[in-house]
């Protein structure tokens, strides 16, 4: 690491060991923002798109002669078949075609195709759709009156599906937090920055030819202070695991790719590093700059961007 006067004057650290201890001892317990939980705008939008068809299916709730009413409903409104998978498919894929293994107990695998995209449906198709709602227990759910309204049910389904996006929101939270500091520094000093920039975008916007360690690399942030380009990667780890070790190794390699012409900052945080401190220390010793959020709060970003010309 490069020992900066900032460490001595602001953090009151006199050695590399003390700086690393400061980093480890000031790790943040969470990066959970309000946006982490449920994206209600997306949930309601997805439900709205099929609300009319869901309300049509509400006709079946509590019907004793479900099978006959189901067939009647599909003959009158064949377009509503497209929402049937949405009632049970929970992986967010929005699939409407399935090849289902319907028998395997006789040591022979038997498949049947179910297609919910058809515009014209025959009686044979309706029988298959009826089988689908029976075998997936949709019929039981509707007949038993355990749900009163399929629109409300679908809002719950969509809210559950939205948990698939929670991981991405959690990943972007660290970027959003760091961007607040970057935006403020750039505004105060008339610096320019880009977010999620690949080599082509950096070349087009700033004119720098930046190397990459892999073709898919998009740097979280790049900052141009008028004389130098600074490249920043960020992440947050609330828990430990092998991923942290590989990440630390990745950013040691990336530093080697960029060193000489560009300044590379790795900004990382999270309690996961407390139990995976060794690989973090190795990268801390190898790279010039490795910070956490507490250091950003103290002003290290602006200090370096104004110092290096």
SULNORWO-V81835 format. One line per field, one symbol per residue. ss: DSSP state (H for helix, E for strand, - for the rest). burial: + if it has 9 or more other ideal C-beta (glycine too) atoms within 8 Angstrom, else -. Layout:
ss = ???
burial = ???
This chain:
ss = ----HHHHH------HHHHHHHHHH--------HHH---HHHHHHHHHH-HHHHHHHHHH-----HHHHHHHHHHH-HHHHHH-HHH---------EEEEEEE------EEEEEE-------HHHHHHHHHHHHH--HHHHHH------HHHHHHHHHHHH-HHHHHHHHHHHHHHHHHHHHHHHHHHH--EEEEEE-HHHHHHHH------------EEEEEE----EEEEEEEE-----HHHHHHHHHHHHHHHHH----EEEEEEE-HHHH--HHHHHHHHHH--EEE-HHHHHH-HHHHHHHH--
burial = +--+-+++-++-+--+-+++++++-+++--+----+--+--+++-++--++-++++++-++-+--+--+++-++--++-++++++++-+-------+----------------+-+-+--+---++-+++-+++---++-+++---+--++++++-+++-++--++--+++-+++++++-+++-++--+-+-++--+++-+++-++-+-+-+----+-+++++++--++++++++++--+---++-+++++++++-+++--+++++++++++++-++-++++++--+-++++++++-++++++++--+-
